[in-house]
Amino acid sequence: MSNAQIPNLPAATALNGTEQLEIVQAGTSVRTTTQQVAGLFPGPTGGQGAVGPTGPTGPTGSTGNTGPTGAASNVTGPTGSTGPTGPTGPTGPTGAASTVAGPTGPQGTIGPTGVTGSTGPTGPNGDIGPTGSTGPTGSGATGPTGPAGVQGIGGPTGPTGAASTVAGPTGPTGGVGPTGATGAASTVTGPTGATGATGPTGAGSTVAGPTGPTGPTGPTGAASTVAGPTGPTGAPGTSSNLFLYLANTGATSGYPGDGDILWNNATQTSATQINVSHLTDNNVDVDIFLALLSVGEQIIIQSQTSSASYQTWTISGTPTNVNPGAANSYWTYPVTLNASGGAGTTGFANGAALFLALVNGVTGPTGSTGPTGPTGAASTVAGPTGPTGANGNVGATGPTGPTGAASTVAGPTGPTGPTGAASTVAGPTGPTGSAGTNGPTGPTGAASTVAGPTGPTGSAGANGATGPTGANGSAGSTGPTGPTGIGYAGLTSSTSNTVGTGSLTFTTNLTSSQTAFAVGERVRIAYTVTPTNYVEGIITSFSGTTLVITSDAFGGSGTYTSWNIVAAGNVGATGPTGATGPAGTGTNISVSDEGSVLTSGVTSFNFTGAGVTASAVGTAVTVNIPGGGLTYSRTSFTATAGQTTFTVTYTVANVQVYVNGILLATSEYTATNGTSVVLGTGAGVNSIVDVITWV
C-alpha cells in the first residue's frame, strides 16, 4: 500500500516522561506514560555545543527486520503549525553495488542537548461552547398519593425519679378527738371567794399555743372525676439522619442540580427559602426522608471539613415537593436563620462539600390521659406538723359549773371598817376584798351541744405520680385521592411554521383552560416525525387556542405542520471557563522501539506492513492495524450539538467508545445492532467521538 500520512498532527514537543499514551496490550487498551514506553529520564540540559563536521557516508547496511507496529493512539493530539520545507539537496551519484558488506563505522558521540527555548505565551481561552438544550419533561398525570404510614410504636416509659429530699406539704388537720375522763373530786373543799368582776378580753396572743395531738387519719376520698394536671413535655428527640450535598451558589431558584443545595438569596444568611435536591452528592435518593421535615423543626447545614462552618435554620412554612417522582424532583423549605458560624456566616463557596442534618424529630400525636393511679397506703410516719393558725375569736362563755360543797375551813376575815353616820345618800362602795383561795375544780360540764369553730384547713397534699401514657391510637384511614390536575400532556398544533428564532404563533388542539401551560413558561415545540427539528422559547401569550412564543433556541431546519408541545426546563447558567493548559515548550517528538530511541523530530507517521490500511473522509480518520491475531479499527467523528447516534460497522461486544479521549462505560452507550452506536447522553458540539472496533 502507499504511505498514508495522518493529517493535523501538532508541532512535536520535547518529551519529559510524564505525557500519557494509550497502547494495546494483549488486546486491551491501557494507559501508560512516555517514560514507561521510552525509558526517558530527563537530566539537566547542557549548553549548545558546536556542530561537528559531517563524516563521510558509510556504506549502506542491510535492512533490519521490521519492528512490531505500535498500537493506535485513541487520543487526537493538538494540531501544530507546519514547519517550512527545507531545500532539496543534490542527488549524489549512485555507487556500484558492493558485493561485500563494509564494516559499520563506530557510533559517533551524541552532542550536548541545546538550550531549551523560552516558553511561549499562554494562548487565549477558547470560546465557551453553547449549553445543550434541556430534554423535554415527560408527560402523564401524577399518580395518587400513597396511604400514610402506620403510627410508630410509643417510646418506653422513663425511669422513676429519685426519692424527694424535701417533705411534701402537711395534709388537712384531723377532727377533734374525744374529751378525756374527768379527774377525781378533791377531798378538801377550799373556801369560796367572792366572784371577781369579769376582766376585759385579752389581746390575741403573739405566741402560738401548743399543737394538739394529731387526730386519726380520715377515710380515703372517692376517686376524682377530674383528670390530674398533664405532666411536662419531654425533651425533643434528636435525629441520626445526615445527608451529603454540595453548595450551588450559581442560582437562587429552581432545581438546585443533582446532589446540590441552593439558597434563594445570594447572601445566604438572608435567605428565606432553601431548595434541596432529592438526590444526595453520592447519588442516593432521600426523597422519603425529606418528606418527613415539617414546620417548627430545625435543620443544620455544615461543612464536611469544619464543624465551625455551619448554618442552623428553623422551618417556618410548609415544605413543598416540586416535580415529585421526576428525575429533577426537589423540596423547597421556607426557613428562618437561627445561628451561623465560619463560612456559614460569610457564605459557603460554590461546590463546597456540605451535609444536611435533621435536628428535631417529628412530634407524634398526644396520647390519651391515663387512668388515675390508686391511692397509696396510709403513711406509718407522721408528716411534719404545719404551722399553728392564728387564734380564733373568743367563744361564748360556757355555763357556770355547780357550786362546790361548803368549805369546812373558814377563810380569814377582812378588817371591819369604821361605822359612819347614817347617810341619806349611799356612800361609795368599798374596795373589794382580796379573793379567797380557789376551791377545787368542779366536775367538767356536759359536752357542749354547740360545735366549736372549725380549725383552718391544711395546705393541699402533693399531686400523685402521673399515670403511664396510654397506647398510641391506630392510624387514621387514608383520605380519598384528589382529582387529577389538567396537566401538560396532549397539546399539539397543525400550524405551518419554520424552524428558527423569533416570535411564532401556533393554533392548538386544546384551549388555554384545558391545559396547564401558562404565560412565562418555557416550552419545546418539536416536529412529530423527527423531533430533532424543534423550536424552544418562552410563552408570551396564550388565549383560547392561540399560543405565541418567542423562540430563542432551535434544532434542525425546515417548515412543518405537525407539532408536539411539551414543557422545557430553563437554560442553565454557563459554567466557568477551565484554565488554559501551558503552551508546549519543544518542537520534537521521539519514536522508540521498546525503550530504544529510533528517531526524533517526527512530524508524521507512515503506517506500513501487511494488512495495514488508512483512510480519511472529512474529519474522520480510520487506521486499521492488524496485530495479535486481531484487526483494530478506529473511526473518529466531530459531533453536532446533542448528537447521540454515530454510524459505524462493528462486531457486537468488540467495541469501545471514547468522548474527548475519555473511555465510556458500556452502561453509557448502546451498541447492539452492529451498524450504529447510540450515546446515553448527547455529545457537546464539536466533541470528538472515537469508536474502536476489532475483529
Residue pairs with C-beta under 8 A, 6 or more apart in sequence:
1 608
1 612
1 613
3 606
3 608
4 606
4 607
4 614
4 615
4 623
5 604
5 605
5 606
6 604
6 605
6 614
6 621
6 623
7 616
7 621
8 76
8 79
9 77
9 79
9 80
9 603
9 604
9 605
10 77
10 78
10 79
10 80
10 584
11 80
11 81
11 83
11 584
11 587
11 603
12 80
12 586
12 587
12 588
12 589
12 601
12 602
12 603
13 584
13 585
13 586
13 587
13 588
13 589
14 116
14 585
14 586
14 587
14 588
15 34
15 38
15 40
15 586
15 589
15 590
16 34
16 40
16 42
17 33
17 34
17 35
17 38
17 40
17 41
17 42
18 33
18 34
18 35
19 33
19 34
20 31
20 32
20 33
20 75
21 31
21 32
21 33
21 34
21 37
21 73
21 75
22 29
22 30
22 31
22 32
22 71
22 73
22 74
22 75
23 29
23 30
23 32
23 37
23 70
23 71
24 30
24 71
24 72
24 627
24 628
24 632
25 71
26 628
27 628
27 630
27 694
29 71
29 74
29 656
29 663
29 692
34 40
35 41
37 592
37 595
38 590
38 592
38 595
38 597
39 592
39 595
45 113
45 114
45 115
45 116
46 112
46 113
47 112
47 115
48 112
48 114
48 115
49 111
49 112
49 114
51 111
52 108
52 111
55 105
55 108
58 102
58 104
58 105
59 98
59 101
59 102
61 101
61 104
62 101
66 608
66 609
67 593
67 598
68 593
68 627
69 607
69 609
69 612
69 625
69 627
71 625
71 627
71 632
72 623
72 625
72 632
72 634
72 692
74 634
74 656
74 658
74 661
74 690
74 692
75 658
75 661
76 636
76 661
76 688
76 690
83 587
83 603
116 585
116 586
117 585
117 586
119 582
119 583
119 585
120 583
120 584
120 585
121 583
122 580
122 582
122 583
123 580
123 583
124 580
125 577
125 580
126 580
128 574
128 575
128 577
129 684
129 685
129 686
130 641
130 685
131 571
131 572
131 574
132 641
132 642
132 682
132 684
133 524
133 536
133 553
133 555
133 568
133 571
133 641
133 642
134 568
134 569
134 570
134 571
134 572
136 524
136 526
136 566
136 567
136 568
137 326
137 488
137 566
137 567
137 568
137 569
138 326
139 487
139 488
139 489
139 490
139 566
140 487
140 489
141 484
141 485
141 487
141 489
142 324
142 325
142 484
142 485
142 487
143 325
144 481
144 482
145 481
145 482
147 478
148 475
148 476
148 478
149 475
150 474
150 475
151 364
151 365
151 472
151 473
151 474
151 475
152 364
152 472
153 472
154 364
154 367
154 469
154 471
154 472
157 468
157 469
158 234
160 465
167 383
167 384
168 383
168 461
168 462
169 386
169 458
169 459
169 460
169 461
169 462
170 383
170 384
170 385
170 386
170 458
170 459
171 383
171 458
171 461
172 457
172 458
173 214
173 215
173 386
173 455
173 456
173 457
173 458
174 214
174 215
174 216
174 217
174 218
175 215
175 218
176 212
176 215
176 452
177 212
177 213
177 215
179 444
179 447
182 443
182 444
183 441
185 440
185 443
186 439
186 440
186 441
188 440
189 404
189 405
189 406
189 407
189 408
189 439
189 440
190 404
190 407
190 409
190 436
190 437
190 438
190 439
190 440
191 407
191 409
191 410
191 411
191 436
191 437
191 439
192 403
192 404
192 406
192 407
192 436
192 439
193 411
193 435
193 436
193 437
193 438
194 432
194 433
194 435
194 436
196 432
196 435
197 432
201 394
204 390
204 391
205 391
208 387
208 388
209 388
209 391
211 385
211 388
214 382
214 385
217 378
220 375
223 372
224 372
227 369
227 372
228 372
228 463
228 464
228 466
229 463
230 369
230 466
231 466
236 360
236 361
236 363
237 360
237 361
238 359
238 360
238 361
239 357
239 358
239 359
239 360
239 361
241 289
241 357
241 358
242 355
242 356
242 357
242 358
243 280
243 284
243 286
243 289
243 355
243 356
243 357
244 259
244 280
244 281
244 282
244 304
244 353
244 354
244 355
245 259
245 260
245 261
245 276
245 277
245 280
245 281
245 354
245 355
245 356
246 259
246 260
246 261
246 281
246 351
246 352
246 353
246 354
247 260
247 261
247 262
247 348
247 349
247 350
247 351
247 352
247 354
248 256
248 257
248 260
248 261
248 262
248 350
249 262
249 263
249 266
249 268
249 347
249 348
249 349
249 350
250 350
250 573
251 262
251 572
251 573
252 262
252 263
252 264
252 265
252 266
253 262
253 264
253 275
254 275
254 570
255 275
255 277
255 322
255 323
255 328
255 330
255 569
256 262
256 275
256 276
256 277
256 330
257 277
258 277
258 279
258 283
259 277
259 279
259 280
259 281
259 282
259 283
260 277
260 281
261 274
261 275
261 276
261 277
261 301
261 354
261 356
262 274
262 275
263 271
263 273
263 274
263 275
264 271
264 272
264 273
264 274
264 275
265 271
265 272
266 347
267 347
268 311
268 344
268 347
268 348
269 311
269 337
269 340
269 344
269 345
269 347
271 335
271 337
272 316
272 334
272 335
272 336
273 332
273 333
273 334
273 335
274 299
274 301
274 313
274 332
274 333
274 335
275 330
275 331
275 332
275 333
276 290
276 330
276 331
276 333
276 356
277 329
277 330
278 285
278 286
278 287
278 290
278 329
278 330
278 331
279 285
279 286
280 286
281 353
287 321
287 324
287 329
289 358
290 319
290 321
290 331
291 319
291 321
291 331
292 358
292 362
293 299
293 315
293 319
293 331
293 333
293 358
294 315
294 319
294 362
295 315
295 316
295 317
295 318
296 314
296 315
296 360
297 314
297 315
297 358
297 359
297 360
297 362
298 312
298 313
298 314
298 315
298 338
298 359
298 360
299 312
299 313
299 315
299 333
299 335
299 356
299 357
299 358
299 359
300 310
300 311
300 312
300 313
300 356
300 357
300 359
301 310
301 311
301 313
301 344
301 348
301 354
301 355
301 356
302 309
302 310
302 311
302 344
302 354
302 355
302 357
303 309
303 310
303 342
303 343
303 344
303 348
303 352
303 353
303 354
304 353
304 354
304 355
305 353
306 342
306 343
308 341
308 342
309 341
309 342
309 343
309 344
309 348
310 339
310 340
310 341
310 342
310 344
311 337
311 339
311 340
311 344
312 337
312 338
312 339
312 340
312 359
313 333
313 335
313 336
313 337
313 338
314 335
314 336
314 338
315 333
315 334
315 335
316 334
316 335
316 336
317 333
317 334
318 334
319 331
319 332
319 333
319 334
320 331
320 332
321 329
321 330
321 331
322 329
322 330
322 331
322 332
323 329
323 330
328 569
343 349
343 352
348 354
364 472
365 472
365 473
367 469
367 470
367 471
367 472
367 473
368 470
368 473
369 467
369 470
370 466
370 467
370 468
370 469
370 470
371 467
372 464
372 467
373 464
373 465
373 467
375 464
376 464
386 458
386 459
389 455
389 456
392 453
393 453
395 452
395 453
396 450
398 445
398 448
399 445
401 442
401 443
401 445
402 442
402 443
403 442
404 439
404 440
404 442
407 439
411 436
411 437
414 433
414 434
417 430
420 427
485 516
486 514
486 515
486 516
487 515
487 516
488 515
488 516
488 517
488 566
488 567
490 509
490 510
490 515
491 508
491 509
491 510
491 515
491 517
491 564
491 565
491 566
492 508
492 509
492 528
492 562
492 563
492 564
492 565
493 506
493 507
493 508
493 509
493 525
493 547
493 563
493 565
494 507
494 561
494 562
494 563
495 505
495 506
495 507
495 561
495 563
496 559
496 560
496 561
497 504
497 505
497 506
497 525
497 535
497 559
497 560
497 563
498 558
498 559
499 527
499 533
499 534
499 535
499 554
499 555
499 556
499 557
499 558
499 559
499 560
500 535
500 551
500 554
501 535
501 537
501 551
501 552
501 553
501 554
502 550
502 551
503 540
503 548
503 549
503 550
503 551
504 525
504 535
504 537
504 548
504 549
504 550
504 551
505 546
505 547
505 548
506 525
506 546
506 547
506 548
506 549
506 563
506 565
507 545
507 546
507 547
508 515
508 545
508 546
508 547
508 565
509 545
510 545
511 544
511 545
512 518
512 542
512 543
512 544
512 545
512 547
517 523
517 539
517 542
517 547
517 565
517 567
518 539
518 542
519 539
519 540
519 541
519 542
520 538
520 539
521 538
521 539
521 567
522 536
522 537
522 538
522 539
522 567
522 568
522 569
522 570
523 536
523 537
523 538
523 539
523 549
523 565
523 566
523 567
523 568
524 534
524 535
524 536
524 565
524 566
524 567
524 568
525 534
525 535
525 536
525 549
525 563
525 564
525 565
526 532
526 533
526 534
526 563
526 564
526 566
527 533
527 534
527 556
527 558
527 560
527 562
527 563
528 562
528 563
528 564
529 560
529 562
530 556
531 564
532 555
532 556
532 642
533 555
533 556
533 557
533 558
533 560
534 554
534 555
534 556
535 549
535 551
535 553
535 554
536 551
536 552
536 553
536 554
536 568
537 549
537 550
537 551
537 552
537 553
538 549
538 550
538 552
539 547
539 548
539 549
540 548
540 549
540 550
541 547
541 548
542 548
547 565
553 571
555 641
555 642
587 601
588 600
588 601
588 602
589 600
589 601
589 602
590 597
590 598
590 599
590 600
590 602
591 597
591 598
591 599
591 600
591 602
592 598
607 614
607 623
607 625
609 625
609 626
610 626
611 624
611 625
611 626
611 631
612 623
612 624
612 625
612 626
613 622
613 623
613 624
614 621
614 622
614 623
614 624
615 621
615 622
616 622
619 636
619 637
619 638
620 635
620 636
620 637
620 638
621 634
621 636
622 633
622 634
622 635
622 636
623 633
623 634
624 631
624 632
624 633
625 631
625 632
626 632
630 694
630 695
631 694
631 695
632 692
632 693
632 694
633 692
633 693
633 694
634 690
634 691
634 692
634 693
635 648
635 690
635 691
635 693
636 688
636 689
636 690
636 691
637 646
637 688
637 689
637 690
637 691
638 686
638 687
638 688
638 689
639 646
639 683
639 684
639 685
639 686
639 687
639 688
639 689
640 685
641 682
641 684
641 685
642 682
642 683
643 679
643 682
643 683
644 678
644 679
644 680
644 681
644 682
644 683
645 676
645 677
645 678
645 679
646 676
646 677
646 678
646 679
646 689
646 691
647 675
647 676
648 675
648 676
648 677
648 691
648 693
649 674
649 675
649 693
650 671
650 674
650 677
650 691
650 693
651 674
651 693
651 694
651 695
652 671
652 672
652 673
652 674
654 693
654 694
654 695
655 671
655 677
655 691
655 692
655 693
656 663
656 691
656 692
656 693
657 663
657 664
657 668
657 669
657 671
657 677
657 679
657 689
657 690
657 691
657 692
658 664
658 689
658 690
658 691
658 692
659 679
659 683
659 687
659 688
659 689
659 690
660 687
660 688
661 688
661 690
664 679
667 680
668 679
668 680
668 681
669 677
669 678
669 679
669 680
670 677
670 678
670 680
671 677
671 678
677 691
679 689
683 689
